[in-house]
Amino acid sequence: MTENRTQRVVIAGVDGSEDGLRATKFAAGSAKARSADLLIIHAVDDNGVAGAWGFAYDRKALEEVGQAIVEDAIKVALEQGLDKERIHGEVIVGNPAALLADRSEKAELIVVGRRATSGLERMFVGSTSVAIAGMASCPVIVISQAATPHPVGDKHKVAIAVGPQTSNTKTLTFACDQAKRYDAELEVVTVTPPLPAGATGGYKLTDESMERMISELDQRLAEIADPVVSSYPEVSCHRRVLTGQPVDELVSLSETVDQLIIGVNKHPLLGWTAGGVARGIMAHAKCPLGIVH
């Protein structure tokens, strides 16, 4: 692919799995929506192969397999109606997460499958996708063929999970942008866990006090969301406070929307290490999951 710093680019990371092809479908649609080029990348993890199997490998043979994987993904992208001139494929050698993170510096979006294969060995759920999400400089969409086998968009809803102490509006801006591109309604939600036994000091938490707490959380959501959403007059937005365990509530929410967006903090030196909530959502979301630093 000829380097063009002004060209908009969406990257699809493929590994020969069904999830990789599903990621390609979504990435092709995203590229069309953004009038961007699609760059399909297969990373040959030579260290992973040698370490896992303990034998010398033929690098050229692995690259040929990788090229076949890329060609299959290109066919999928063409089936989505993306112009052939806007589709580029590349096979590179090295750690998939590190290489995709490096390419993300010049991309608008990276799309990867939930499961990943490295060389000849299928890795555990989320290993590579977690690493990519943690290292990438641009937003990352994680998608599963099993969870979302069909094209998304029929629900016309994008949801974003917001913490009550959120101050970074980058995630909300991305969610608004996605809702605008897909002509979708935006739902801004926060989740408050149920109070543990004894947390109220022996006093009964009344319906009135619960309503007051939810009202205060909703007001905080408005303070966070309104300044950003007001810049997107074409996007219909509403807020919702959910009560329950965050993973359970957000996974349940993911069944009713086309995309769920979450924000995570990124350490300037160490990158991002997914916590339990983020990992739980990544492993079980029923729709494409957007991750933004």
One Martini backbone bead per residue (centre of mass of N, CA, C, O) as a GRO file, in nm:
protein
  293
    1MET     BB    1   0.093   0.038   0.026
    2THR     BB    2   0.073   0.357  -0.032
    3GLU     BB    3   0.179   0.625   0.126
    4ASN     BB    4  -0.080   0.837   0.289
    5ARG     BB    5  -0.136   1.073   0.528
    6THR     BB    6  -0.440   1.160   0.415
    7GLN     BB    7  -0.544   0.881   0.423
    8ARG     BB    8  -0.801   0.692   0.499
    9VAL     BB    9  -0.797   0.422   0.754
   10VAL     BB   10  -0.887   0.077   0.776
   11ILE     BB   11  -0.834  -0.201   0.992
   12ALA     BB   12  -0.783  -0.556   0.935
   13GLY     BB   13  -0.748  -0.834   1.139
   14VAL     BB   14  -0.609  -1.146   1.030
   15ASP     BB   15  -0.605  -1.539   1.090
   16GLY     BB   16  -0.821  -1.755   0.946
   17SER     BB   17  -1.075  -1.698   1.087
   18GLU     BB   18  -1.405  -1.625   1.128
   19ASP     BB   19  -1.351  -1.365   1.287
   20GLY     BB   20  -1.176  -1.232   1.069
   21LEU     BB   21  -1.404  -1.215   0.855
   22ARG     BB   22  -1.597  -1.050   1.029
   23ALA     BB   23  -1.406  -0.812   1.055
   24THR     BB   24  -1.397  -0.747   0.753
   25LYS     BB   25  -1.691  -0.674   0.713
   26PHE     BB   26  -1.695  -0.440   0.914
   27ALA     BB   27  -1.455  -0.280   0.795
   28ALA     BB   28  -1.579  -0.232   0.518
   29GLY     BB   29  -1.821  -0.068   0.622
   30SER     BB   30  -1.647   0.149   0.760
   31ALA     BB   31  -1.498   0.246   0.509
   32LYS     BB   32  -1.748   0.341   0.357
   33ALA     BB   33  -1.852   0.543   0.578
   34ARG     BB   34  -1.550   0.702   0.559
   35SER     BB   35  -1.402   0.702   0.290
   36ALA     BB   36  -1.200   0.453   0.307
   37ASP     BB   37  -0.948   0.252   0.340
   38LEU     BB   38  -0.855  -0.098   0.326
   39LEU     BB   39  -0.650  -0.280   0.562
   40ILE     BB   40  -0.519  -0.602   0.533
   41ILE     BB   41  -0.387  -0.795   0.810
   42HIS     BB   42  -0.120  -1.039   0.840
   43ALA     BB   43   0.042  -1.188   1.118
   44VAL     BB   44   0.351  -1.347   1.154
   45ASP     BB   45   0.431  -1.541   1.438
   46ASP     BB   46   0.737  -1.668   1.465
   47ASN     BB   47   0.781  -1.700   1.774
   48GLY     BB   48   0.523  -1.862   1.834
   49VAL     BB   49   0.590  -2.110   1.664
   50ALA     BB   50   0.866  -2.188   1.785
   51GLY     BB   51   0.775  -2.200   2.085
   52ALA     BB   52   0.534  -2.408   2.060
   53TRP     BB   53   0.697  -2.640   1.869
   54GLY     BB   54   1.020  -2.664   1.846
   55PHE     BB   55   1.081  -2.574   1.536
   56ALA     BB   56   1.165  -2.537   1.230
   57TYR     BB   57   1.072  -2.291   0.991
   58ASP     BB   58   0.903  -2.172   0.701
   59ARG     BB   59   0.865  -1.855   0.624
   60LYS     BB   60   0.756  -1.865   0.336
   61ALA     BB   61   0.519  -2.053   0.398
   62LEU     BB   62   0.377  -1.863   0.599
   63GLU     BB   63   0.341  -1.630   0.397
   64GLU     BB   64   0.162  -1.789   0.199
   65VAL     BB   65  -0.063  -1.839   0.397
   66GLY     BB   66  -0.114  -1.541   0.459
   67GLN     BB   67  -0.194  -1.461   0.169
   68ALA     BB   68  -0.445  -1.642   0.157
   69ILE     BB   69  -0.591  -1.501   0.388
   70VAL     BB   70  -0.604  -1.223   0.255
   71GLU     BB   71  -0.756  -1.305  -0.003
   72ASP     BB   72  -1.012  -1.396   0.141
   73ALA     BB   73  -1.071  -1.116   0.267
   74ILE     BB   74  -1.096  -0.957   0.004
   75LYS     BB   75  -1.348  -1.102  -0.096
   76VAL     BB   76  -1.526  -1.006   0.137
   77ALA     BB   77  -1.496  -0.701   0.081
   78LEU     BB   78  -1.616  -0.709  -0.206
   79GLU     BB   79  -1.900  -0.817  -0.111
   80GLN     BB   80  -1.953  -0.525   0.040
   81GLY     BB   81  -1.880  -0.297  -0.200
   82LEU     BB   82  -1.587  -0.242  -0.218
   83ASP     BB   83  -1.349  -0.102  -0.374
   84LYS     BB   84  -1.067  -0.233  -0.503
   85GLU     BB   85  -0.884   0.031  -0.475
   86ARG     BB   86  -0.946   0.028  -0.141
   87ILE     BB   87  -0.789  -0.247  -0.128
   88HIS     BB   88  -0.552  -0.389   0.107
   89GLY     BB   89  -0.268  -0.611   0.142
   90GLU     BB   90  -0.085  -0.774   0.425
   91VAL     BB   91   0.227  -0.933   0.514
   92ILE     BB   92   0.361  -0.980   0.841
   93VAL     BB   93   0.639  -0.999   1.071
   94GLY     BB   94   0.524  -1.069   1.398
   95ASN     BB   95   0.366  -0.922   1.642
   96PRO     BB   96   0.042  -0.850   1.612
   97ALA     BB   97  -0.010  -0.628   1.825
   98ALA     BB   98   0.239  -0.449   1.766
   99LEU     BB   99   0.190  -0.404   1.461
  100LEU     BB  100  -0.098  -0.284   1.479
  101ALA     BB  101  -0.024  -0.055   1.669
  102ASP     BB  102   0.165   0.084   1.472
  103ARG     BB  103  -0.055   0.127   1.243
  104SER     BB  104  -0.263   0.297   1.420
  105GLU     BB  105  -0.129   0.584   1.386
  106LYS     BB  106  -0.274   0.585   1.067
  107ALA     BB  107  -0.559   0.523   1.189
  108GLU     BB  108  -0.913   0.518   1.265
  109LEU     BB  109  -0.939   0.191   1.261
  110ILE     BB  110  -0.977  -0.127   1.433
  111VAL     BB  111  -1.045  -0.472   1.332
  112VAL     BB  112  -1.126  -0.758   1.536
  113GLY     BB  113  -1.130  -1.057   1.663
  114ARG     BB  114  -1.186  -1.229   1.945
  115ARG     BB  115  -1.040  -1.444   1.819
  116ALA     BB  116  -0.712  -1.614   1.784
  117THR     BB  117  -0.434  -1.681   1.570
  118SER     BB  118  -0.097  -1.830   1.601
  119GLY     BB  119  -0.022  -1.972   1.346
  120LEU     BB  120  -0.110  -2.305   1.460
  121GLU     BB  121  -0.234  -2.166   1.727
  122ARG     BB  122  -0.494  -2.144   1.933
  123MET     BB  123  -0.602  -1.903   2.129
  124PHE     BB  124  -0.725  -1.759   2.376
  125VAL     BB  125  -0.966  -1.564   2.462
  126GLY     BB  126  -0.856  -1.233   2.384
  127SER     BB  127  -0.547  -1.204   2.374
  128THR     BB  128  -0.495  -1.027   2.118
  129SER     BB  129  -0.728  -0.821   2.145
  130VAL     BB  130  -0.636  -0.705   2.412
  131ALA     BB  131  -0.360  -0.604   2.318
  132ILE     BB  132  -0.456  -0.418   2.094
  133ALA     BB  133  -0.640  -0.239   2.269
  134GLY     BB  134  -0.395  -0.148   2.457
  135MET     BB  135  -0.191  -0.031   2.209
  136ALA     BB  136  -0.363   0.143   2.050
  137SER     BB  137  -0.424   0.471   1.897
  138CYS     BB  138  -0.699   0.366   1.815
  139PRO     BB  139  -0.982   0.251   1.773
  140VAL     BB  140  -1.147  -0.062   1.873
  141ILE     BB  141  -1.293  -0.349   1.718
  142VAL     BB  142  -1.474  -0.621   1.858
  143ILE     BB  143  -1.552  -0.941   1.699
  144SER     BB  144  -1.804  -1.206   1.653
  145GLN     BB  145  -1.924  -1.461   1.473
  146ALA     BB  146  -2.106  -1.603   1.684
  147ALA     BB  147  -2.252  -1.338   1.796
  148THR     BB  148  -2.222  -1.184   1.484
  149PRO     BB  149  -2.310  -1.319   1.181
  150HIS     BB  150  -2.455  -1.061   1.108
  151PRO     BB  151  -2.533  -0.779   1.003
  152VAL     BB  152  -2.518  -0.466   1.127
  153GLY     BB  153  -2.802  -0.207   1.195
  154ASP     BB  154  -3.114  -0.280   1.257
  155LYS     BB  155  -3.140  -0.121   1.544
  156HIS     BB  156  -3.026   0.174   1.557
  157LYS     BB  157  -2.792   0.131   1.797
  158VAL     BB  158  -2.585   0.310   2.029
  159ALA     BB  159  -2.365   0.234   2.301
  160ILE     BB  160  -2.250   0.392   2.613
  161ALA     BB  161  -2.021   0.352   2.871
  162VAL     BB  162  -2.034   0.544   3.178
  163GLY     BB  163  -1.865   0.692   3.419
  164PRO     BB  164  -1.915   0.916   3.686
  165GLN     BB  165  -1.585   1.009   3.654
  166THR     BB  166  -1.580   1.108   3.378
  167SER     BB  167  -1.357   1.326   3.157
  168ASN     BB  168  -1.317   1.179   2.896
  169THR     BB  169  -1.453   1.253   2.558
  170LYS     BB  170  -1.350   1.056   2.334
  171THR     BB  171  -1.555   0.824   2.354
  172LEU     BB  172  -1.811   0.992   2.303
  173THR     BB  173  -1.729   1.096   2.026
  174PHE     BB  174  -1.715   0.821   1.890
  175ALA     BB  175  -2.011   0.740   1.944
  176CYS     BB  176  -2.137   0.973   1.787
  177ASP     BB  177  -2.002   0.908   1.518
  178GLN     BB  178  -2.126   0.626   1.486
  179ALA     BB  179  -2.421   0.712   1.494
  180LYS     BB  180  -2.406   0.896   1.248
  181ARG     BB  181  -2.300   0.687   1.033
  182TYR     BB  182  -2.554   0.474   1.120
  183ASP     BB  183  -2.819   0.606   1.191
  184ALA     BB  184  -2.827   0.630   1.520
  185GLU     BB  185  -2.898   0.580   1.833
  186LEU     BB  186  -2.807   0.715   2.154
  187GLU     BB  187  -2.684   0.540   2.446
  188VAL     BB  188  -2.638   0.655   2.778
  189VAL     BB  189  -2.460   0.470   3.026
  190THR     BB  190  -2.486   0.352   3.365
  191VAL     BB  191  -2.347   0.156   3.642
  192THR     BB  192  -2.494   0.045   3.949
  193PRO     BB  193  -2.434  -0.124   4.206
  194PRO     BB  194  -2.551  -0.306   4.440
  195LEU     BB  195  -2.599  -0.292   4.761
  196PRO     BB  196  -2.468  -0.420   5.020
  197ALA     BB  197  -2.498  -0.566   5.298
  198GLY     BB  198  -2.491  -0.292   5.533
  199ALA     BB  199  -2.438  -0.020   5.368
  200THR     BB  200  -2.686   0.144   5.532
  201GLY     BB  201  -2.655   0.102   5.850
  202GLY     BB  202  -2.954  -0.051   5.887
  203TYR     BB  203  -3.099   0.101   5.676
  204LYS     BB  204  -3.354   0.145   5.465
  205LEU     BB  205  -3.378   0.146   5.124
  206THR     BB  206  -3.565   0.348   4.963
  207ASP     BB  207  -3.729   0.439   4.687
  208GLU     BB  208  -3.662   0.737   4.716
  209SER     BB  209  -3.351   0.709   4.749
  210MET     BB  210  -3.308   0.559   4.484
  211GLU     BB  211  -3.419   0.778   4.299
  212ARG     BB  212  -3.214   0.991   4.385
  213MET     BB  213  -2.960   0.842   4.293
  214ILE     BB  214  -3.042   0.813   3.995
  215SER     BB  215  -3.078   1.116   3.943
  216GLU     BB  216  -2.782   1.193   4.001
  217LEU     BB  217  -2.660   1.013   3.779
  218ASP     BB  218  -2.813   1.143   3.545
  219GLN     BB  219  -2.694   1.425   3.586
  220ARG     BB  220  -2.404   1.338   3.536
  221LEU     BB  221  -2.448   1.239   3.249
  222ALA     BB  222  -2.534   1.512   3.136
  223GLU     BB  223  -2.267   1.663   3.198
  224ILE     BB  224  -2.100   1.478   3.009
  225ALA     BB  225  -2.277   1.458   2.734
  226ASP     BB  226  -2.401   1.730   2.629
  227PRO     BB  227  -2.147   1.883   2.514
  228VAL     BB  228  -2.108   1.665   2.287
  229VAL     BB  229  -2.393   1.607   2.163
  230SER     BB  230  -2.447   1.906   2.065
  231SER     BB  231  -2.253   1.849   1.804
  232TYR     BB  232  -2.502   1.625   1.729
  233PRO     BB  233  -2.806   1.697   1.606
  234GLU     BB  234  -2.860   1.413   1.441
  235VAL     BB  235  -2.848   1.284   1.730
  236SER     BB  236  -3.020   1.065   1.921
  237CYS     BB  237  -3.047   1.104   2.283
  238HIS     BB  238  -3.016   0.886   2.574
  239ARG     BB  239  -3.058   0.802   2.916
  240ARG     BB  240  -2.917   0.543   3.152
  241VAL     BB  241  -2.973   0.366   3.459
  242LEU     BB  242  -2.808   0.090   3.589
  243THR     BB  243  -2.878  -0.204   3.796
  244GLY     BB  244  -2.582  -0.385   3.875
  245GLN     BB  245  -2.371  -0.580   3.719
  246PRO     BB  246  -2.176  -0.465   3.477
  247VAL     BB  247  -2.142  -0.712   3.294
  248ASP     BB  248  -2.435  -0.807   3.283
  249GLU     BB  249  -2.565  -0.540   3.184
  250LEU     BB  250  -2.387  -0.496   2.923
  251VAL     BB  251  -2.443  -0.765   2.786
  252SER     BB  252  -2.746  -0.726   2.773
  253LEU     BB  253  -2.735  -0.463   2.609
  254SER     BB  254  -2.583  -0.587   2.352
  255GLU     BB  255  -2.855  -0.727   2.240
  256THR     BB  256  -2.993  -0.418   2.162
  257VAL     BB  257  -2.737  -0.343   1.987
  258ASP     BB  258  -2.486  -0.267   1.746
  259GLN     BB  259  -2.311  -0.100   1.962
  260LEU     BB  260  -2.043  -0.104   2.207
  261ILE     BB  261  -1.898   0.148   2.418
  262ILE     BB  262  -1.570   0.179   2.566
  263GLY     BB  263  -1.359   0.305   2.821
  264VAL     BB  264  -1.001   0.338   2.868
  265ASN     BB  265  -0.707   0.333   3.032
  266LYS     BB  266  -0.375   0.464   2.947
  267HIS     BB  267  -0.058   0.398   2.982
  268PRO     BB  268   0.224   0.561   2.866
  269LEU     BB  269   0.409   0.282   2.908
  270LEU     BB  270   0.218   0.007   2.961
  271GLY     BB  271  -0.056   0.052   2.887
  272TRP     BB  272  -0.323  -0.189   2.877
  273THR     BB  273  -0.493  -0.362   3.141
  274ALA     BB  274  -0.740  -0.566   3.168
  275GLY     BB  275  -1.007  -0.586   3.341
  276GLY     BB  276  -1.273  -0.761   3.444
  277VAL     BB  277  -1.491  -0.600   3.297
  278ALA     BB  278  -1.365  -0.576   3.015
  279ARG     BB  279  -1.321  -0.880   2.971
  280GLY     BB  280  -1.615  -0.967   3.005
  281ILE     BB  281  -1.724  -0.804   2.766
  282MET     BB  282  -1.537  -0.917   2.544
  283ALA     BB  283  -1.630  -1.225   2.585
  284HIS     BB  284  -1.980  -1.157   2.577
  285ALA     BB  285  -2.058  -0.985   2.361
  286LYS     BB  286  -2.343  -0.934   2.117
  287CYS     BB  287  -2.156  -0.711   1.995
  288PRO     BB  288  -1.979  -0.480   1.889
  289LEU     BB  289  -1.671  -0.364   2.043
  290GLY     BB  290  -1.572  -0.055   2.163
  291ILE     BB  291  -1.233   0.078   2.211
  292VAL     BB  292  -1.126   0.359   2.415
  293HIS     BB  293  -0.874   0.597   2.533
   0.00000   0.00000   0.00000
